[in-house]
Amino acid sequence: MKFVDEATIQVASGKGGNGCASLRREANLPKGGPDGGDGGKGGDVILRGSGRLISLYDFRLKRHYTAKNGQPGMGRDRYGKAADDLIVDLPVGTLIFEIIEEEDGTTREEFVADLVEDGTEIVICKGGDGGRGNLHFKSSVNRTPRYAEPGFPAEEKQLRLELKILADVGLLGLPSAGKSTFISKVSAARPKIAAYPFTTLVPNLGVIENDDFKRMVIADIPGLIEGASAGRGLGITFLKHVERTRFLVHILAAEDVNRDDPTGGYAMLNQELREYNAEMAQKPQIQVINKIDTLSGDELADMKAKVAASGETVYFISALTGEGVDELLAAMWSQLAQLDGE
């Protein structure tokens, strides 16, 4: 399925069924009186968060969602059938905005809901109530009312959907840092991997499980470059997905590291995070240097010595060969347990 994180849709509830204006006529009851039943209620439109979905792609293909109308009332005190509600499943992490058109022709958006949990429901359009049949209007002065209420109208809204991925860990790094290789090594995710920048054009999710059957969700965020917060490269299109992660794993490729200042390369993307959203730069972060298989033994030893001298904690791995990956995973599980208060 193609990853899509924004879509605009039109939703409409069902109209209420009309009440019935009927007069009872039977051979032995010449003045039986009114017996028109009520109309049925129109269906609601309900938006529901679903952990089974990961993209808004389907909502680019189908943009209109309409619930059914309630059935009209009938004679002999028979009520119209209420329509079933229309439930629309959205990926967990979807924000819902209503697009409201002003009298001057301009539009504005109003935040409605954030579906942050699986199974969360919101009634976005309430179905119209059914109209009352003429049996409700009988009185001492009007014993044969010939009037019944029409069904109440439906609600219709235009919505903008915006998906922000929910994950425990966000993999952050420059293009070709080896994030996709890492996530494919530790999970069942199979992202596209190639030796050129911007291989990953959409976020990939991987799930890993420890011996206690606890799960950790990892999001491979497409490679960011300097100026991403201002829209360069893939820009803010995917920076927003970092907002929902609980902590970050910041990966540098050994070939891109300044040999004199191995930890200096983390500053650039951290600055991009601060410029996009200051709170994002405060997230816990694990620093990693990947692709150590491209270094000689002396080069690796020299780089480790300089990192130790800086006082920073950096994990050295080769996602390709698996070297150092277990130690990094242990640190990630430890960070997750700390955030969970364990």
N, C-alpha and C positions, 0 to 999 in steps of 0.2 A: 504494500500500500504506500502511495506517495505521502510524504510528511507535509502537512499543511497546518499552520498554527493560527490562521485568521480566516474568518468567513462571515458573510452577512446573510441572514435568513429572514423570511417573513413567516410569522406564526399567527394562527387565528383559531379561536375556540368555536364551538358549535352554537348555533342559534337555538333558543328555546322553542319548543313546539307550541303552536297556537292552541288556546282553549277551545272547546267545542260548545256551540250554541244549539242545543237539541231539546226538543219538547217530547216528553213521553206520550205515546199514543197507543193505547191498547183497547181492545173491545170492551173490557170490563172496567177500564180506567179512562173515561173520556177526558178527565181533567187531571192527568197524571203529573203535570208540572215539568220543570226543567230537569234534565238528566245529563247535561253535557259535562264530560270529564276534563281534567286539566291536561295541558301539554307536558311533555317530558322535558327534563333539563338537557341543555346542550352539553357536549363533552368539554372538559377542561383540557388545556395543553400543559403538560407537566414536563419540566426539564429535569433529568436525573443524571448524576455523576456515575460513570462506569469505569472501573479499573481495567476492563477488557479492551478499551479503545485507547489509541495512542496518537490519533491524528484527527483533524477536522476535514479531511479530504472529502468524505462523503457529503459534507455540507456545501462543498463547491459544486457538486453534481446535482444535488437536490436542494432547492432553496425555499420551497414553500411547504409548510406543514399545517394542515387544517383538520380540526376535529369534526366529527359528524354532528348534525343537528338532532335535537330531540324530536320525537314523533308527536304529531298533534293528538289532542284528546278526541274521544269518540262518545257517541251516545250510550245510554244505559249505564252511566256512571263509570265508563271505562277511561282510565288515564293513559296518556301516551307514554311510551317507553323512553326512559332516559338514555342518552347516548353514552357509549363507553368513552373514558378519558383517553387522550392521545399522549403516550409517554415517549419522549424523545431522549435517547441516551447520548450523553456527551462525555468526552474524556475527562477523567479526574484532573483538576487543575485548570478548568475552563472558567474564565471570567466572562460575565454576561453584561452587556451594555444595551440599553434601549436607545434607539435613534429617534429623537423627537423633532418634528418639523414645526418651526415657529410660524407665526402669522406672516412675517415678512419674507418667508421662503427659505430662510436659513435653517440649519439643523444644529442640534446639540446632542450630546450623549449624556445619559444618566446611568450611573452604576446600579446594577440590580442585584447581582449575587456572585459568589465565588464558590464553585463546586470543588471543595478541597478534600472531600471524603467520598469513598465508594458508597453509593446508595443514597446520597443526599438528594432530596427532591425539592423543587420549587414550582408552585403553580404560577406560570407566567401569564396565562390568559384564562380567565374564569368563564365557563360556559354560561350562556343566558338561561335564566329560569324559565320554566314553562308558564304560559298564560293560564289563568283560571277559567274554568268552564262556567257556563251560565247557572249551574246549580248553586254557585256561591252568591249569586246576586238576587236570589228570591227573597222577597220581603212581604210584609202585610199589605203594602200598597202596590206591589208589582209581583204577582204570583206567577207570571209567565215571562220572565226576562228573556229577550232575544239577543242579548249581548254577551260576548265572551272576550276575554283579554287576548291580544296577540302575544306571541312568545317574545321574551326579552332578547335584545340584540346580542350578537357575539362581540368579543374583543379581538382586535387585530393589532399586532405590534411588529415593528421592524427591529431586529436585534443584530448587534455585532458581537461575534464570539472571538475570544482571544485565549489561546492556550499557552500556559506557562507550565513547563514540565515540572512535576514533583519528583524529586529524587533525593537520596541521602547524600550522594557525592557528585560533584561536578568536576569533570576532567578539563583542566584549563591549560592552554598552551598555544604556541605559535603553530602555523601550518607545518605539517611533517614532523611534529615533535614525537610521534609514535603513540598518540592516544588511542587510535583505532586498533593498533596492534595489541596494546595493553588490554583493552576491554574484550577483545576477541580471545586473549590468552586466559583471562580469569572468569569469563562467563560464556554463555551460549550465543551471545550477540555475534553477528557476522557482518560487520560494516565493510564498506569498500576500502581496500588498502592498495596504495600505489605510491611510487617514488616521485610524486610531484605535489605541489601545494594545493590546498583546498580539495583534497580527495573527499573529505566529509563535508557535504553540503547541507545536511540536515542532522539534528541531534539523534544519537543512537542510545538506546537504553539497554543495559545489561543487568542481570540479577545474579548475585552470588549468595551462597548459603553456607553457614559454618556448621560445625559438628553439633551445635545445640539447635539446629534447624532455624536459626534466626537469619532473616534475609537483609541484604543490603542492595539498594538500587543505585546503579551508577549511570550517570548521563555523560556521554561523550559529546561535549559542546564543540561545534565546528571551529576550526582554527581562527584565532583573532590576531589582528596586527595592530601596530601603532596607529592611532587615530580611529579605532573601532567605535569609541564612544561618540565620535562625530560623524559616523556613517561610512568610514572607509572600509574596504574589503567587504566582508559579510556584515560588518557594522553592528548596530543595535538589534538587527533582526534576531540574533541569537544570544546577545548579552542578557536579554530579559529572562532567558531560561536559567541563568545562573542564580537569579533572585530566589528561586524556590528550593535550591539545594541547601543542605544543612552545613556542609563544609566542602572545601575545595582541595583537589590534588593538582598542584601546579607542576606541569612537566616541561622540562627543557631537554632538547636534544644535545648530546655531547658535542656534536659538530658545530652547534651554534653558541656554545659557551665560551665566554672570554676566559682564556687560560689564566690570565693574571687576576681576574675577579670572577670566579665561577658562580657566585651567588648574585652578581649584579644584574643578570638577565631577568630576574623575577620582578624587578622594579617597574619595567615598562608596562606590563599587563596589569600589575597592581594599580598603577596610576590610571589606566583606562577604567578599571573597576570603580575607583574613587570618583572619577569624572562622570561616570554614568549614574552611580548611586553610591553615596558615601557609606551606607550601611553594608554594602556588598564587600567592601574592602576590609570590613571588620570580621568577616567570617573566618573561622579556624581554617588553617591552610597547612597542608603537608607538601613539602618541596621535594621534587624528584629530578634527578638527571638520568635520562634514558639513553639508550644506544651505546652503553659502555663497551659493547662488543666491537665497536669501531676504533677503540683506543688501544694503544700498546700498554703493557704492564706498567712501564715507567710513567707514561702519561696519566694513567688512572691513579697511580699512587701519588703523583704530584698534585693532581686535582683534589684528591681526598684530603691531603695535608693542608692545602690552602682553605678548603671548606672548614676543616677542624679549627684552623687558626682564626677564622672569622667568627666562630662561636655559633654558627647556624647549624641546624639539623637538616641534613639532606640525605635522601635515600638514593643510592646508586643502583640502577637496574638495567637489564637488557630484556625488554618485552619480547624480543625475538627469540632469545635462547632460554629465557626464564630465570636468569641469574638475578638474585636480589628481589624477585617478585614476592616470594613468601614473606620476607621481612616487611615489605611495603604493605601487603595485605594485613599483616598482624597490627601494624600501626593504624591502618584504616579502621579495623574492628575495634581497636582500643579507643580511637577518637569517637566512634559511634556510641560505644558503651558510655563514655564520659558524657556525651550530650544527652543520653537517655537517663543519666543519673545512676548508672549501675556501678 
